[in-house]
């Protein structure tokens, strides 16, 4: 039996559609249907319940899908590895990312990866967090990039990096001239917040509550870009990951204010389907992401040490100056 037929079947199940599976494999919809029909005849069972929309596998089809999925993934990963033994990385990697991660980081990473591996084919799309999870679970992409990653029965989550949260406000906000702010100072302030179905919203509400503060959320959105636009017109303030406002801070349309006290962080992670066999191109891209995260973390540690040294030196100089002044006063 040809592996291509098994891949078509897996794509039909994963995408819940004959037409989308056909597009993925460069064949007609009737061709995809015929492939599945031939498999059903060979096995003597129905694999797809065609009476439902979207399509769903039968009990036999689900068992067959789980086995074929691993076979197909391992075969194509092996094929890519063999081709790449004496060649440049030239395979394909498909990625789904939440908007804030993609827009903040991925353009630079894509450019660097393509400069290192010009023959590679990278397909990246930005989606809502739930859609990213579904695309990973149904094998529509090799891996996903999400915030607050968690393992479950079908998802394997690996930590990638952490981003400090800051207070974002308009230059016209009363907070605009502050160098830092405590969370308890935000009690009752007008907020432009995340949709309450998102994990980041729950984490922000929990952090504020732990400091005795409650946000007065006047607007809710499911993506950072829209939140930033509302904050720019001074509709309210917001707690956002620092890297996501870098462009606006540089242009002067937003002010970024560090939080005092214990840092509030947004964790980012790389998610894959449990047991998925990644090809060489996908593995190389993930390695690039981890390498970049290590560089950023190292730079952050160095910056923190430099700041600490500067504070220590300033305090020491101040103490010595005080001693000198005291000595002069005594002598007088």
C-alpha positions as CSV (number, residue, x, y, z in Angstrom):
1,X,0.0,0.0,0.0
2,X,1.4,3.4,-0.9
3,X,2.2,5.8,1.9
4,X,0.6,8.6,-0.1
5,X,-2.8,6.9,0.2
6,X,-2.4,6.7,4.0
7,X,-1.5,10.4,4.1
8,X,-4.6,11.3,2.2
9,X,-6.7,9.3,4.6
10,X,-5.0,11.0,7.6
11,X,-5.6,14.4,6.2
12,X,-9.3,13.7,5.5
13,X,-9.7,12.7,9.2
14,X,-7.5,15.5,10.5
15,X,-9.1,18.2,8.5
16,X,-12.6,16.7,8.7
17,X,-13.0,17.4,4.9
18,X,-12.4,15.6,1.6
19,X,-11.9,19.0,-0.2
20,X,-9.3,20.3,2.3
21,X,-7.4,17.0,2.3
22,X,-7.5,17.0,-1.5
23,X,-6.0,20.6,-1.6
24,X,-3.3,19.6,0.8
25,X,-2.2,16.7,-1.4
26,X,-2.7,18.3,-4.8
27,X,-5.5,16.0,-6.0
28,X,-9.2,16.4,-6.8
29,X,-11.9,16.0,-4.2
30,X,-13.2,12.9,-6.0
31,X,-9.6,11.6,-6.0
32,X,-9.4,11.9,-2.2
33,X,-12.8,10.2,-1.8
34,X,-11.6,7.4,-4.1
35,X,-8.5,6.8,-2.0
36,X,-10.5,6.4,1.2
37,X,-13.0,4.1,-0.6
38,X,-10.2,1.9,-1.8
39,X,-8.9,1.6,1.8
40,X,-12.3,0.7,3.0
41,X,-12.7,-2.0,0.4
42,X,-9.2,-3.4,1.3
43,X,-10.1,-3.5,5.0
44,X,-13.7,-4.5,4.7
45,X,-15.0,-1.7,7.0
46,X,-16.2,1.8,6.8
47,X,-13.6,4.3,7.9
48,X,-15.4,7.6,7.5
49,X,-19.0,8.5,8.5
50,X,-20.0,10.5,5.5
51,X,-23.5,11.3,6.9
52,X,-22.1,13.8,9.4
53,X,-20.7,17.3,8.8
54,X,-17.9,17.9,9.5
55,X,-16.8,14.4,8.6
56,X,-15.9,12.1,11.5
57,X,-14.1,8.7,11.5
58,X,-16.0,5.6,12.5
59,X,-14.7,3.6,15.5
60,X,-12.7,1.5,13.1
61,X,-11.5,4.6,11.2
62,X,-10.3,6.2,14.5
63,X,-8.2,3.2,15.3
64,X,-6.8,3.1,11.8
65,X,-6.2,6.8,11.8
66,X,-4.1,6.7,15.0
67,X,-1.9,3.9,13.6
68,X,-1.5,5.5,10.2
69,X,-0.8,8.9,11.5
70,X,2.3,7.7,13.3
71,X,3.4,5.6,10.3
72,X,3.0,8.6,7.9
73,X,4.8,11.0,10.2
74,X,7.7,8.7,10.8
75,X,8.0,7.9,7.1
76,X,8.1,11.5,5.9
77,X,10.4,12.5,8.8
78,X,12.8,9.7,7.8
79,X,12.6,10.7,4.1
80,X,13.4,14.3,5.0
81,X,16.4,13.2,7.2
82,X,17.8,11.0,4.4
83,X,17.4,13.7,1.8
84,X,19.2,16.2,4.1
85,X,22.2,14.0,4.8
86,X,24.2,15.6,2.0
87,X,22.0,18.6,1.3
88,X,20.7,21.8,2.8
89,X,17.6,21.6,4.9
90,X,14.9,21.7,2.3
91,X,11.7,20.4,3.9
92,X,8.5,22.1,5.0
93,X,7.5,23.2,8.4
94,X,4.0,24.4,9.3
95,X,3.4,26.6,12.3
96,X,0.3,28.1,14.0
97,X,0.9,31.0,16.4
98,X,-1.2,33.2,18.6
99,X,-1.2,36.8,17.2
100,X,1.0,38.4,19.9
101,X,3.8,35.8,19.7
102,X,3.8,35.9,15.9
103,X,3.7,39.6,15.4
104,X,6.3,40.3,18.2
105,X,8.9,37.7,17.3
106,X,8.3,35.5,14.3
107,X,9.1,37.9,11.4
108,X,12.7,38.2,12.6
109,X,13.0,34.5,13.3
110,X,11.6,33.6,9.8
111,X,14.1,35.9,8.1
112,X,17.0,34.4,10.0
113,X,15.8,30.8,9.4
114,X,15.4,31.4,5.7
115,X,18.8,33.0,5.4
116,X,20.3,29.9,7.1
117,X,18.1,27.4,5.1
118,X,17.0,29.1,1.8
119,X,15.6,25.9,0.4
120,X,13.3,25.3,3.4
121,X,9.5,26.0,3.1
122,X,8.0,27.7,6.2
123,X,4.2,28.1,6.4
124,X,3.1,30.3,9.3
125,X,-0.4,31.4,10.3
126,X,-1.7,33.4,13.2
127,X,-4.8,32.2,15.0
128,X,-6.9,32.4,18.2
129,X,-5.4,30.3,21.0
130,X,-8.2,27.7,20.8
131,X,-7.6,27.4,17.1
132,X,-3.9,26.9,17.5
133,X,-4.6,24.1,20.0
134,X,-7.1,22.5,17.6
135,X,-4.7,22.7,14.6
136,X,-2.0,21.0,16.6
137,X,-4.3,18.3,17.9
138,X,-5.6,17.5,14.4
139,X,-2.1,17.5,12.8
140,X,-2.9,20.5,10.6
141,X,0.5,22.0,11.6
142,X,3.8,20.7,12.9
143,X,3.7,22.8,16.1
144,X,2.1,25.8,17.7
145,X,3.2,28.8,19.7
146,X,1.0,29.7,22.7
147,X,1.0,31.4,26.0
148,X,0.5,29.5,29.3
149,X,1.3,26.1,27.7
150,X,0.0,23.0,29.4
151,X,0.3,19.3,28.7
152,X,-2.8,17.2,28.2
153,X,-3.7,13.8,26.7
154,X,-3.1,15.0,23.1
155,X,-0.7,18.0,23.6
156,X,2.9,18.0,24.6
157,X,4.0,21.5,25.9
158,X,7.6,22.7,26.1
159,X,8.6,25.9,27.8
160,X,10.1,28.5,25.4
161,X,10.5,31.8,27.1
162,X,9.0,34.2,29.6
163,X,7.9,37.8,29.0
164,X,7.6,40.5,31.8
165,X,4.3,42.2,32.0
166,X,4.2,46.0,32.2
167,X,1.6,48.7,32.5
168,X,0.8,50.1,29.1
169,X,-0.9,53.6,28.9
170,X,-1.4,56.5,26.7
171,X,1.0,59.5,26.9
172,X,-2.0,61.4,28.1
173,X,-2.7,59.0,31.1
174,X,-2.0,60.2,34.6
175,X,0.4,57.3,34.9
176,X,2.5,58.4,31.9
177,X,5.2,60.2,33.9
178,X,5.7,57.3,36.4
179,X,8.9,55.3,36.4
180,X,7.2,52.3,38.0
181,X,3.9,51.3,39.6
182,X,2.6,48.9,42.2
183,X,-0.3,46.7,41.3
184,X,-2.4,47.9,44.3
185,X,-2.3,51.4,42.8
186,X,-4.4,50.1,39.9
187,X,-7.5,49.4,42.0
188,X,-10.6,50.8,40.4
189,X,-8.7,52.1,37.3
190,X,-10.3,51.9,33.9
191,X,-8.8,48.9,32.0
192,X,-8.8,47.7,28.5
193,X,-8.5,44.0,29.1
194,X,-8.4,40.6,27.5
195,X,-11.5,38.5,26.9
196,X,-12.3,36.7,30.1
197,X,-12.1,33.3,28.3
198,X,-8.4,33.8,27.8
199,X,-5.9,32.4,30.3
200,X,-3.9,35.6,30.4
201,X,-7.0,37.5,31.6
202,X,-7.5,35.1,34.4
203,X,-3.8,35.4,35.4
204,X,-4.0,39.2,35.4
205,X,-7.2,39.2,37.5
206,X,-5.5,36.8,40.0
207,X,-2.4,39.0,40.3
208,X,-4.4,42.1,40.9
209,X,-6.7,40.4,43.4
210,X,-3.6,39.1,45.3
211,X,-2.6,42.8,45.8
212,X,-6.1,43.9,46.8
213,X,-6.8,45.5,43.5
214,X,-9.7,45.1,41.1
215,X,-9.7,46.4,37.6
216,X,-12.7,48.3,36.1
217,X,-12.7,46.6,32.7
218,X,-14.5,48.9,30.2
219,X,-13.4,47.0,27.1
220,X,-12.5,43.4,26.3
221,X,-10.8,42.0,23.3
222,X,-9.3,38.7,22.3
223,X,-6.1,40.0,20.8
224,X,-3.3,42.3,21.9
225,X,-3.3,44.5,18.8
226,X,-6.8,45.7,19.4
227,X,-6.1,46.3,23.0
228,X,-3.1,48.5,22.1
229,X,-5.2,50.6,19.8
230,X,-7.8,51.3,22.5
231,X,-5.1,52.2,25.0
232,X,-3.5,54.5,22.5
233,X,-6.6,56.6,22.4
234,X,-6.6,56.7,26.2
235,X,-9.7,54.5,26.6
236,X,-8.0,52.9,29.6
237,X,-4.8,51.3,30.8
238,X,-3.7,47.7,30.4
239,X,-1.3,45.0,31.6
240,X,0.6,43.7,28.5
241,X,3.7,41.6,27.8
242,X,6.6,44.1,27.4
243,X,7.9,42.9,24.0
244,X,4.4,43.3,22.4
245,X,4.5,47.1,22.9
246,X,8.1,47.7,21.8
247,X,7.1,49.2,18.4
248,X,4.5,51.6,20.0
249,X,6.8,52.7,22.8
250,X,9.5,53.5,20.2
251,X,7.0,55.6,18.2
252,X,5.8,57.3,21.3
253,X,2.1,56.2,21.0
254,X,2.3,54.1,24.2
255,X,4.1,54.4,27.5
256,X,5.6,51.2,29.1
257,X,5.8,51.3,32.9
258,X,7.6,48.5,34.9
259,X,5.7,46.9,37.8
260,X,7.1,47.1,41.3
261,X,7.3,44.1,43.6
262,X,7.3,40.5,42.4
263,X,7.5,40.3,38.6
264,X,4.4,39.3,36.7
265,X,5.4,37.1,33.7
266,X,3.7,35.6,30.7
267,X,5.1,32.2,29.8
268,X,5.3,31.2,26.2
269,X,5.6,27.6,25.0
270,X,5.9,25.3,21.9
271,X,3.2,22.7,21.6
272,X,3.1,19.6,19.5
273,X,0.8,16.6,19.3
274,X,1.7,13.8,21.8
275,X,3.9,11.2,19.9
276,X,4.2,13.3,16.8
277,X,7.4,12.6,14.7
278,X,8.7,16.0,13.6
279,X,10.8,16.3,10.4
280,X,14.3,17.8,10.3
281,X,13.1,21.3,9.1
282,X,10.6,21.5,12.0
283,X,13.3,20.4,14.5
284,X,15.7,23.0,13.2
285,X,13.2,25.8,13.5
286,X,12.3,24.8,17.1
287,X,16.1,24.7,17.9
288,X,16.4,28.2,16.5
289,X,13.6,29.4,18.7
290,X,15.2,27.9,21.8
291,X,18.6,29.4,20.9
292,X,17.1,32.8,20.5
293,X,15.3,32.4,23.9
294,X,18.6,31.6,25.6
295,X,20.3,34.7,24.1
296,X,17.4,36.9,25.3
297,X,17.5,35.3,28.8
298,X,21.3,35.8,28.9
299,X,20.9,39.4,27.9
300,X,18.3,39.9,30.6
301,X,20.5,38.5,33.3
302,X,23.4,40.6,32.2
303,X,21.2,43.7,32.2
304,X,19.8,42.9,35.7
305,X,23.4,42.4,37.0
306,X,24.4,45.7,35.4
307,X,21.5,47.5,37.0
308,X,22.2,46.0,40.4
309,X,25.9,47.0,40.1
310,X,24.9,50.6,39.2
311,X,22.5,50.8,42.2
312,X,25.2,49.4,44.5
313,X,27.8,51.9,43.2
314,X,25.4,54.8,43.6
315,X,24.5,53.7,47.1
316,X,28.2,53.3,48.0
317,X,29.1,56.7,46.6
318,X,26.2,58.3,48.5
319,X,27.3,56.6,51.7
320,X,30.9,57.8,51.3
321,X,29.7,61.3,50.5
322,X,27.6,61.3,53.7
323,X,30.6,60.1,55.7
324,X,32.7,62.9,54.2
325,X,30.1,65.5,55.0
326,X,29.8,64.2,58.6
327,X,33.6,64.3,58.9
328,X,33.8,67.9,57.7
329,X,31.0,68.9,60.0
330,X,32.8,67.3,63.0
331,X,36.0,69.0,62.1
332,X,34.2,72.3,61.9
